[in-house]
Amino acid sequence: MSPLELAYLGDTVCDLYVRDRLVRSGIGVQRMHRQAVARVNAAAQAEALERIRPLLSEDEQALVRRGQNAKAHHAAPHGVEQRVYNQATAFEALLGSLYLSGQTERLWQLLSIAMEENQ
């Protein structure tokens, strides 16, 4: 699969992880929505990648590089630097790859570390 296809899936995996944690917190739907939007965006995902980058295996690092270099057929969203958007795409591609390859234990381990400061 292409890094962009993996990122497409990885974005949903990240969103599910964050929303699962928020629902379990019992803070109410409006607050959950605001916090989910704040945690699942390009800037937050780029920061999350930087938190886990030192922990990645060589294969995971290679996948991240592929994700960062992937050329989307659209520009970064308004207000988001291209570099940040590329890092977010790389993070999502990693998540999508781990999910599809059945490495769920590693996926949840990295997500718990990556999203630590965003929770």
C-alpha positions as a LaTeX table, in Angstrom:
\begin{tabular}{lrrr}
\hline
Residue & $x$ (\AA) & $y$ (\AA) & $z$ (\AA) \\
\hline
Met1 & 0.00 & 0.00 & 0.00 \\
Ser2 & 1.07 & 3.52 & $-0.57$ \\
Pro3 & 1.99 & 5.72 & 2.41 \\
Leu4 & $-1.05$ & 7.89 & 1.66 \\
Glu5 & $-3.38$ & 4.89 & 1.82 \\
Leu6 & $-1.80$ & 3.86 & 5.11 \\
Ala7 & $-2.15$ & 7.43 & 6.40 \\
Tyr8 & $-5.83$ & 7.46 & 5.43 \\
Leu9 & $-6.42$ & 4.46 & 7.66 \\
Gly10 & $-3.98$ & 5.63 & 10.34 \\
Asp11 & $-5.87$ & 8.90 & 10.79 \\
Thr12 & $-8.96$ & 6.89 & 11.69 \\
Val13 & $-6.98$ & 4.66 & 14.06 \\
Cys14 & $-5.64$ & 7.73 & 15.84 \\
Asp15 & $-9.11$ & 9.28 & 16.01 \\
Leu16 & $-10.58$ & 6.07 & 17.43 \\
Tyr17 & $-7.83$ & 5.86 & 20.07 \\
Val18 & $-8.41$ & 9.47 & 21.18 \\
Arg19 & $-12.20$ & 9.21 & 21.17 \\
Asp20 & $-12.08$ & 5.93 & 23.10 \\
Arg21 & $-10.03$ & 7.60 & 25.83 \\
Leu22 & $-12.32$ & 10.63 & 25.89 \\
Val23 & $-15.51$ & 8.56 & 26.15 \\
Arg24 & $-14.01$ & 6.67 & 29.07 \\
Ser25 & $-13.22$ & 9.98 & 30.79 \\
Gly26 & $-16.92$ & 10.86 & 31.06 \\
Ile27 & $-16.41$ & 14.59 & 30.43 \\
Gly28 & $-19.48$ & 15.20 & 28.29 \\
Val29 & $-20.01$ & 15.24 & 24.55 \\
Gln30 & $-19.21$ & 18.91 & 23.88 \\
Arg31 & $-15.92$ & 18.79 & 25.78 \\
Met32 & $-15.08$ & 15.44 & 24.18 \\
His33 & $-15.59$ & 16.90 & 20.72 \\
Arg34 & $-13.44$ & 19.98 & 21.40 \\
Gln35 & $-10.67$ & 17.86 & 22.87 \\
Ala36 & $-10.80$ & 15.34 & 20.02 \\
Val37 & $-10.45$ & 18.14 & 17.46 \\
Ala38 & $-7.50$ & 19.54 & 19.41 \\
Arg39 & $-5.76$ & 16.16 & 19.61 \\
Val40 & $-6.37$ & 14.74 & 16.15 \\
Asn41 & $-4.96$ & 17.41 & 13.88 \\
Ala42 & $-1.76$ & 17.82 & 11.91 \\
Ala43 & 0.13 & 19.80 & 14.56 \\
Ala44 & $-0.76$ & 17.40 & 17.38 \\
Gln45 & 0.10 & 14.37 & 15.25 \\
Ala46 & 3.45 & 15.88 & 14.21 \\
Glu47 & 4.28 & 16.43 & 17.90 \\
Ala48 & 3.17 & 12.88 & 18.68 \\
Leu49 & 5.56 & 11.54 & 16.05 \\
Glu50 & 8.45 & 13.42 & 17.62 \\
Arg51 & 7.67 & 11.86 & 21.01 \\
Ile52 & 7.92 & 8.32 & 19.65 \\
Arg53 & 10.59 & 8.78 & 16.99 \\
Pro54 & 13.47 & 7.63 & 19.29 \\
Leu55 & 11.56 & 4.41 & 20.05 \\
Leu56 & 10.98 & 3.33 & 16.46 \\
Ser57 & 12.63 & 0.30 & 14.91 \\
Glu58 & 14.56 & 0.64 & 11.65 \\
Asp59 & 11.56 & $-0.66$ & 9.69 \\
Glu60 & 9.24 & 1.79 & 11.44 \\
Gln61 & 11.66 & 4.65 & 10.77 \\
Ala62 & 11.78 & 3.69 & 7.08 \\
Leu63 & 7.99 & 3.75 & 6.92 \\
Val64 & 7.94 & 7.17 & 8.60 \\
Arg65 & 10.40 & 8.48 & 6.00 \\
Arg66 & 8.19 & 7.13 & 3.21 \\
Gly67 & 5.18 & 8.81 & 4.80 \\
Gln68 & 6.99 & 12.14 & 5.14 \\
Asn69 & 8.03 & 12.03 & 1.50 \\
Ala70 & 4.61 & 11.00 & 0.15 \\
Lys71 & 3.22 & 13.50 & $-2.31$ \\
Ala72 & $-0.44$ & 14.15 & $-1.72$ \\
His73 & $-2.43$ & 15.52 & $-4.63$ \\
His74 & $-3.61$ & 18.37 & $-2.45$ \\
Ala75 & $-1.98$ & 21.11 & $-0.42$ \\
Ala76 & $-1.72$ & 21.10 & 3.35 \\
Pro77 & $-4.85$ & 22.43 & 5.03 \\
His78 & $-5.06$ & 26.20 & 5.51 \\
Gly79 & $-2.92$ & 27.36 & 8.40 \\
Val80 & $-0.75$ & 24.21 & 8.50 \\
Glu81 & 2.87 & 24.29 & 7.34 \\
Gln82 & 3.72 & 21.69 & 4.72 \\
Arg83 & 6.49 & 20.27 & 6.94 \\
Val84 & 4.03 & 19.74 & 9.81 \\
Tyr85 & 1.49 & 18.18 & 7.47 \\
Asn86 & 4.12 & 15.79 & 6.12 \\
Gln87 & 5.08 & 14.71 & 9.65 \\
Ala88 & 1.43 & 14.12 & 10.51 \\
Thr89 & 1.06 & 12.03 & 7.36 \\
Ala90 & 4.11 & 10.01 & 8.39 \\
Phe91 & 2.63 & 9.40 & 11.85 \\
Glu92 & $-0.67$ & 8.30 & 10.35 \\
Ala93 & 1.08 & 6.02 & 7.84 \\
Leu94 & 2.93 & 4.32 & 10.69 \\
Leu95 & $-0.33$ & 3.77 & 12.58 \\
Gly96 & $-2.08$ & 2.43 & 9.48 \\
Ser97 & 0.77 & 0.03 & 8.76 \\
Leu98 & 0.87 & $-1.30$ & 12.32 \\
Tyr99 & $-2.90$ & $-1.77$ & 12.28 \\
Leu100 & $-2.99$ & $-3.59$ & 8.95 \\
Ser101 & $-0.08$ & $-5.85$ & 9.84 \\
Gly102 & $-1.83$ & $-6.95$ & 13.05 \\
Gln103 & 0.76 & $-5.40$ & 15.34 \\
Thr104 & $-1.91$ & $-4.05$ & 17.65 \\
Glu105 & 0.13 & $-4.37$ & 20.84 \\
Arg106 & 2.88 & $-2.21$ & 19.31 \\
Leu107 & 0.27 & 0.16 & 17.90 \\
Trp108 & $-1.37$ & 0.78 & 21.29 \\
Gln109 & 2.03 & 1.04 & 22.98 \\
Leu110 & 3.20 & 3.76 & 20.60 \\
Leu111 & $-0.13$ & 5.57 & 20.67 \\
Ser112 & $-0.17$ & 5.69 & 24.46 \\
Ile113 & 3.29 & 7.29 & 24.45 \\
Ala114 & 2.63 & 9.51 & 21.43 \\
Met115 & $-0.61$ & 10.97 & 22.76 \\
Glu116 & 0.55 & 11.23 & 26.39 \\
Glu117 & 0.95 & 15.01 & 26.47 \\
Asn118 & $-2.21$ & 15.55 & 24.44 \\
Gln119 & $-4.51$ & 13.84 & 26.90 \\
\hline
\end{tabular}
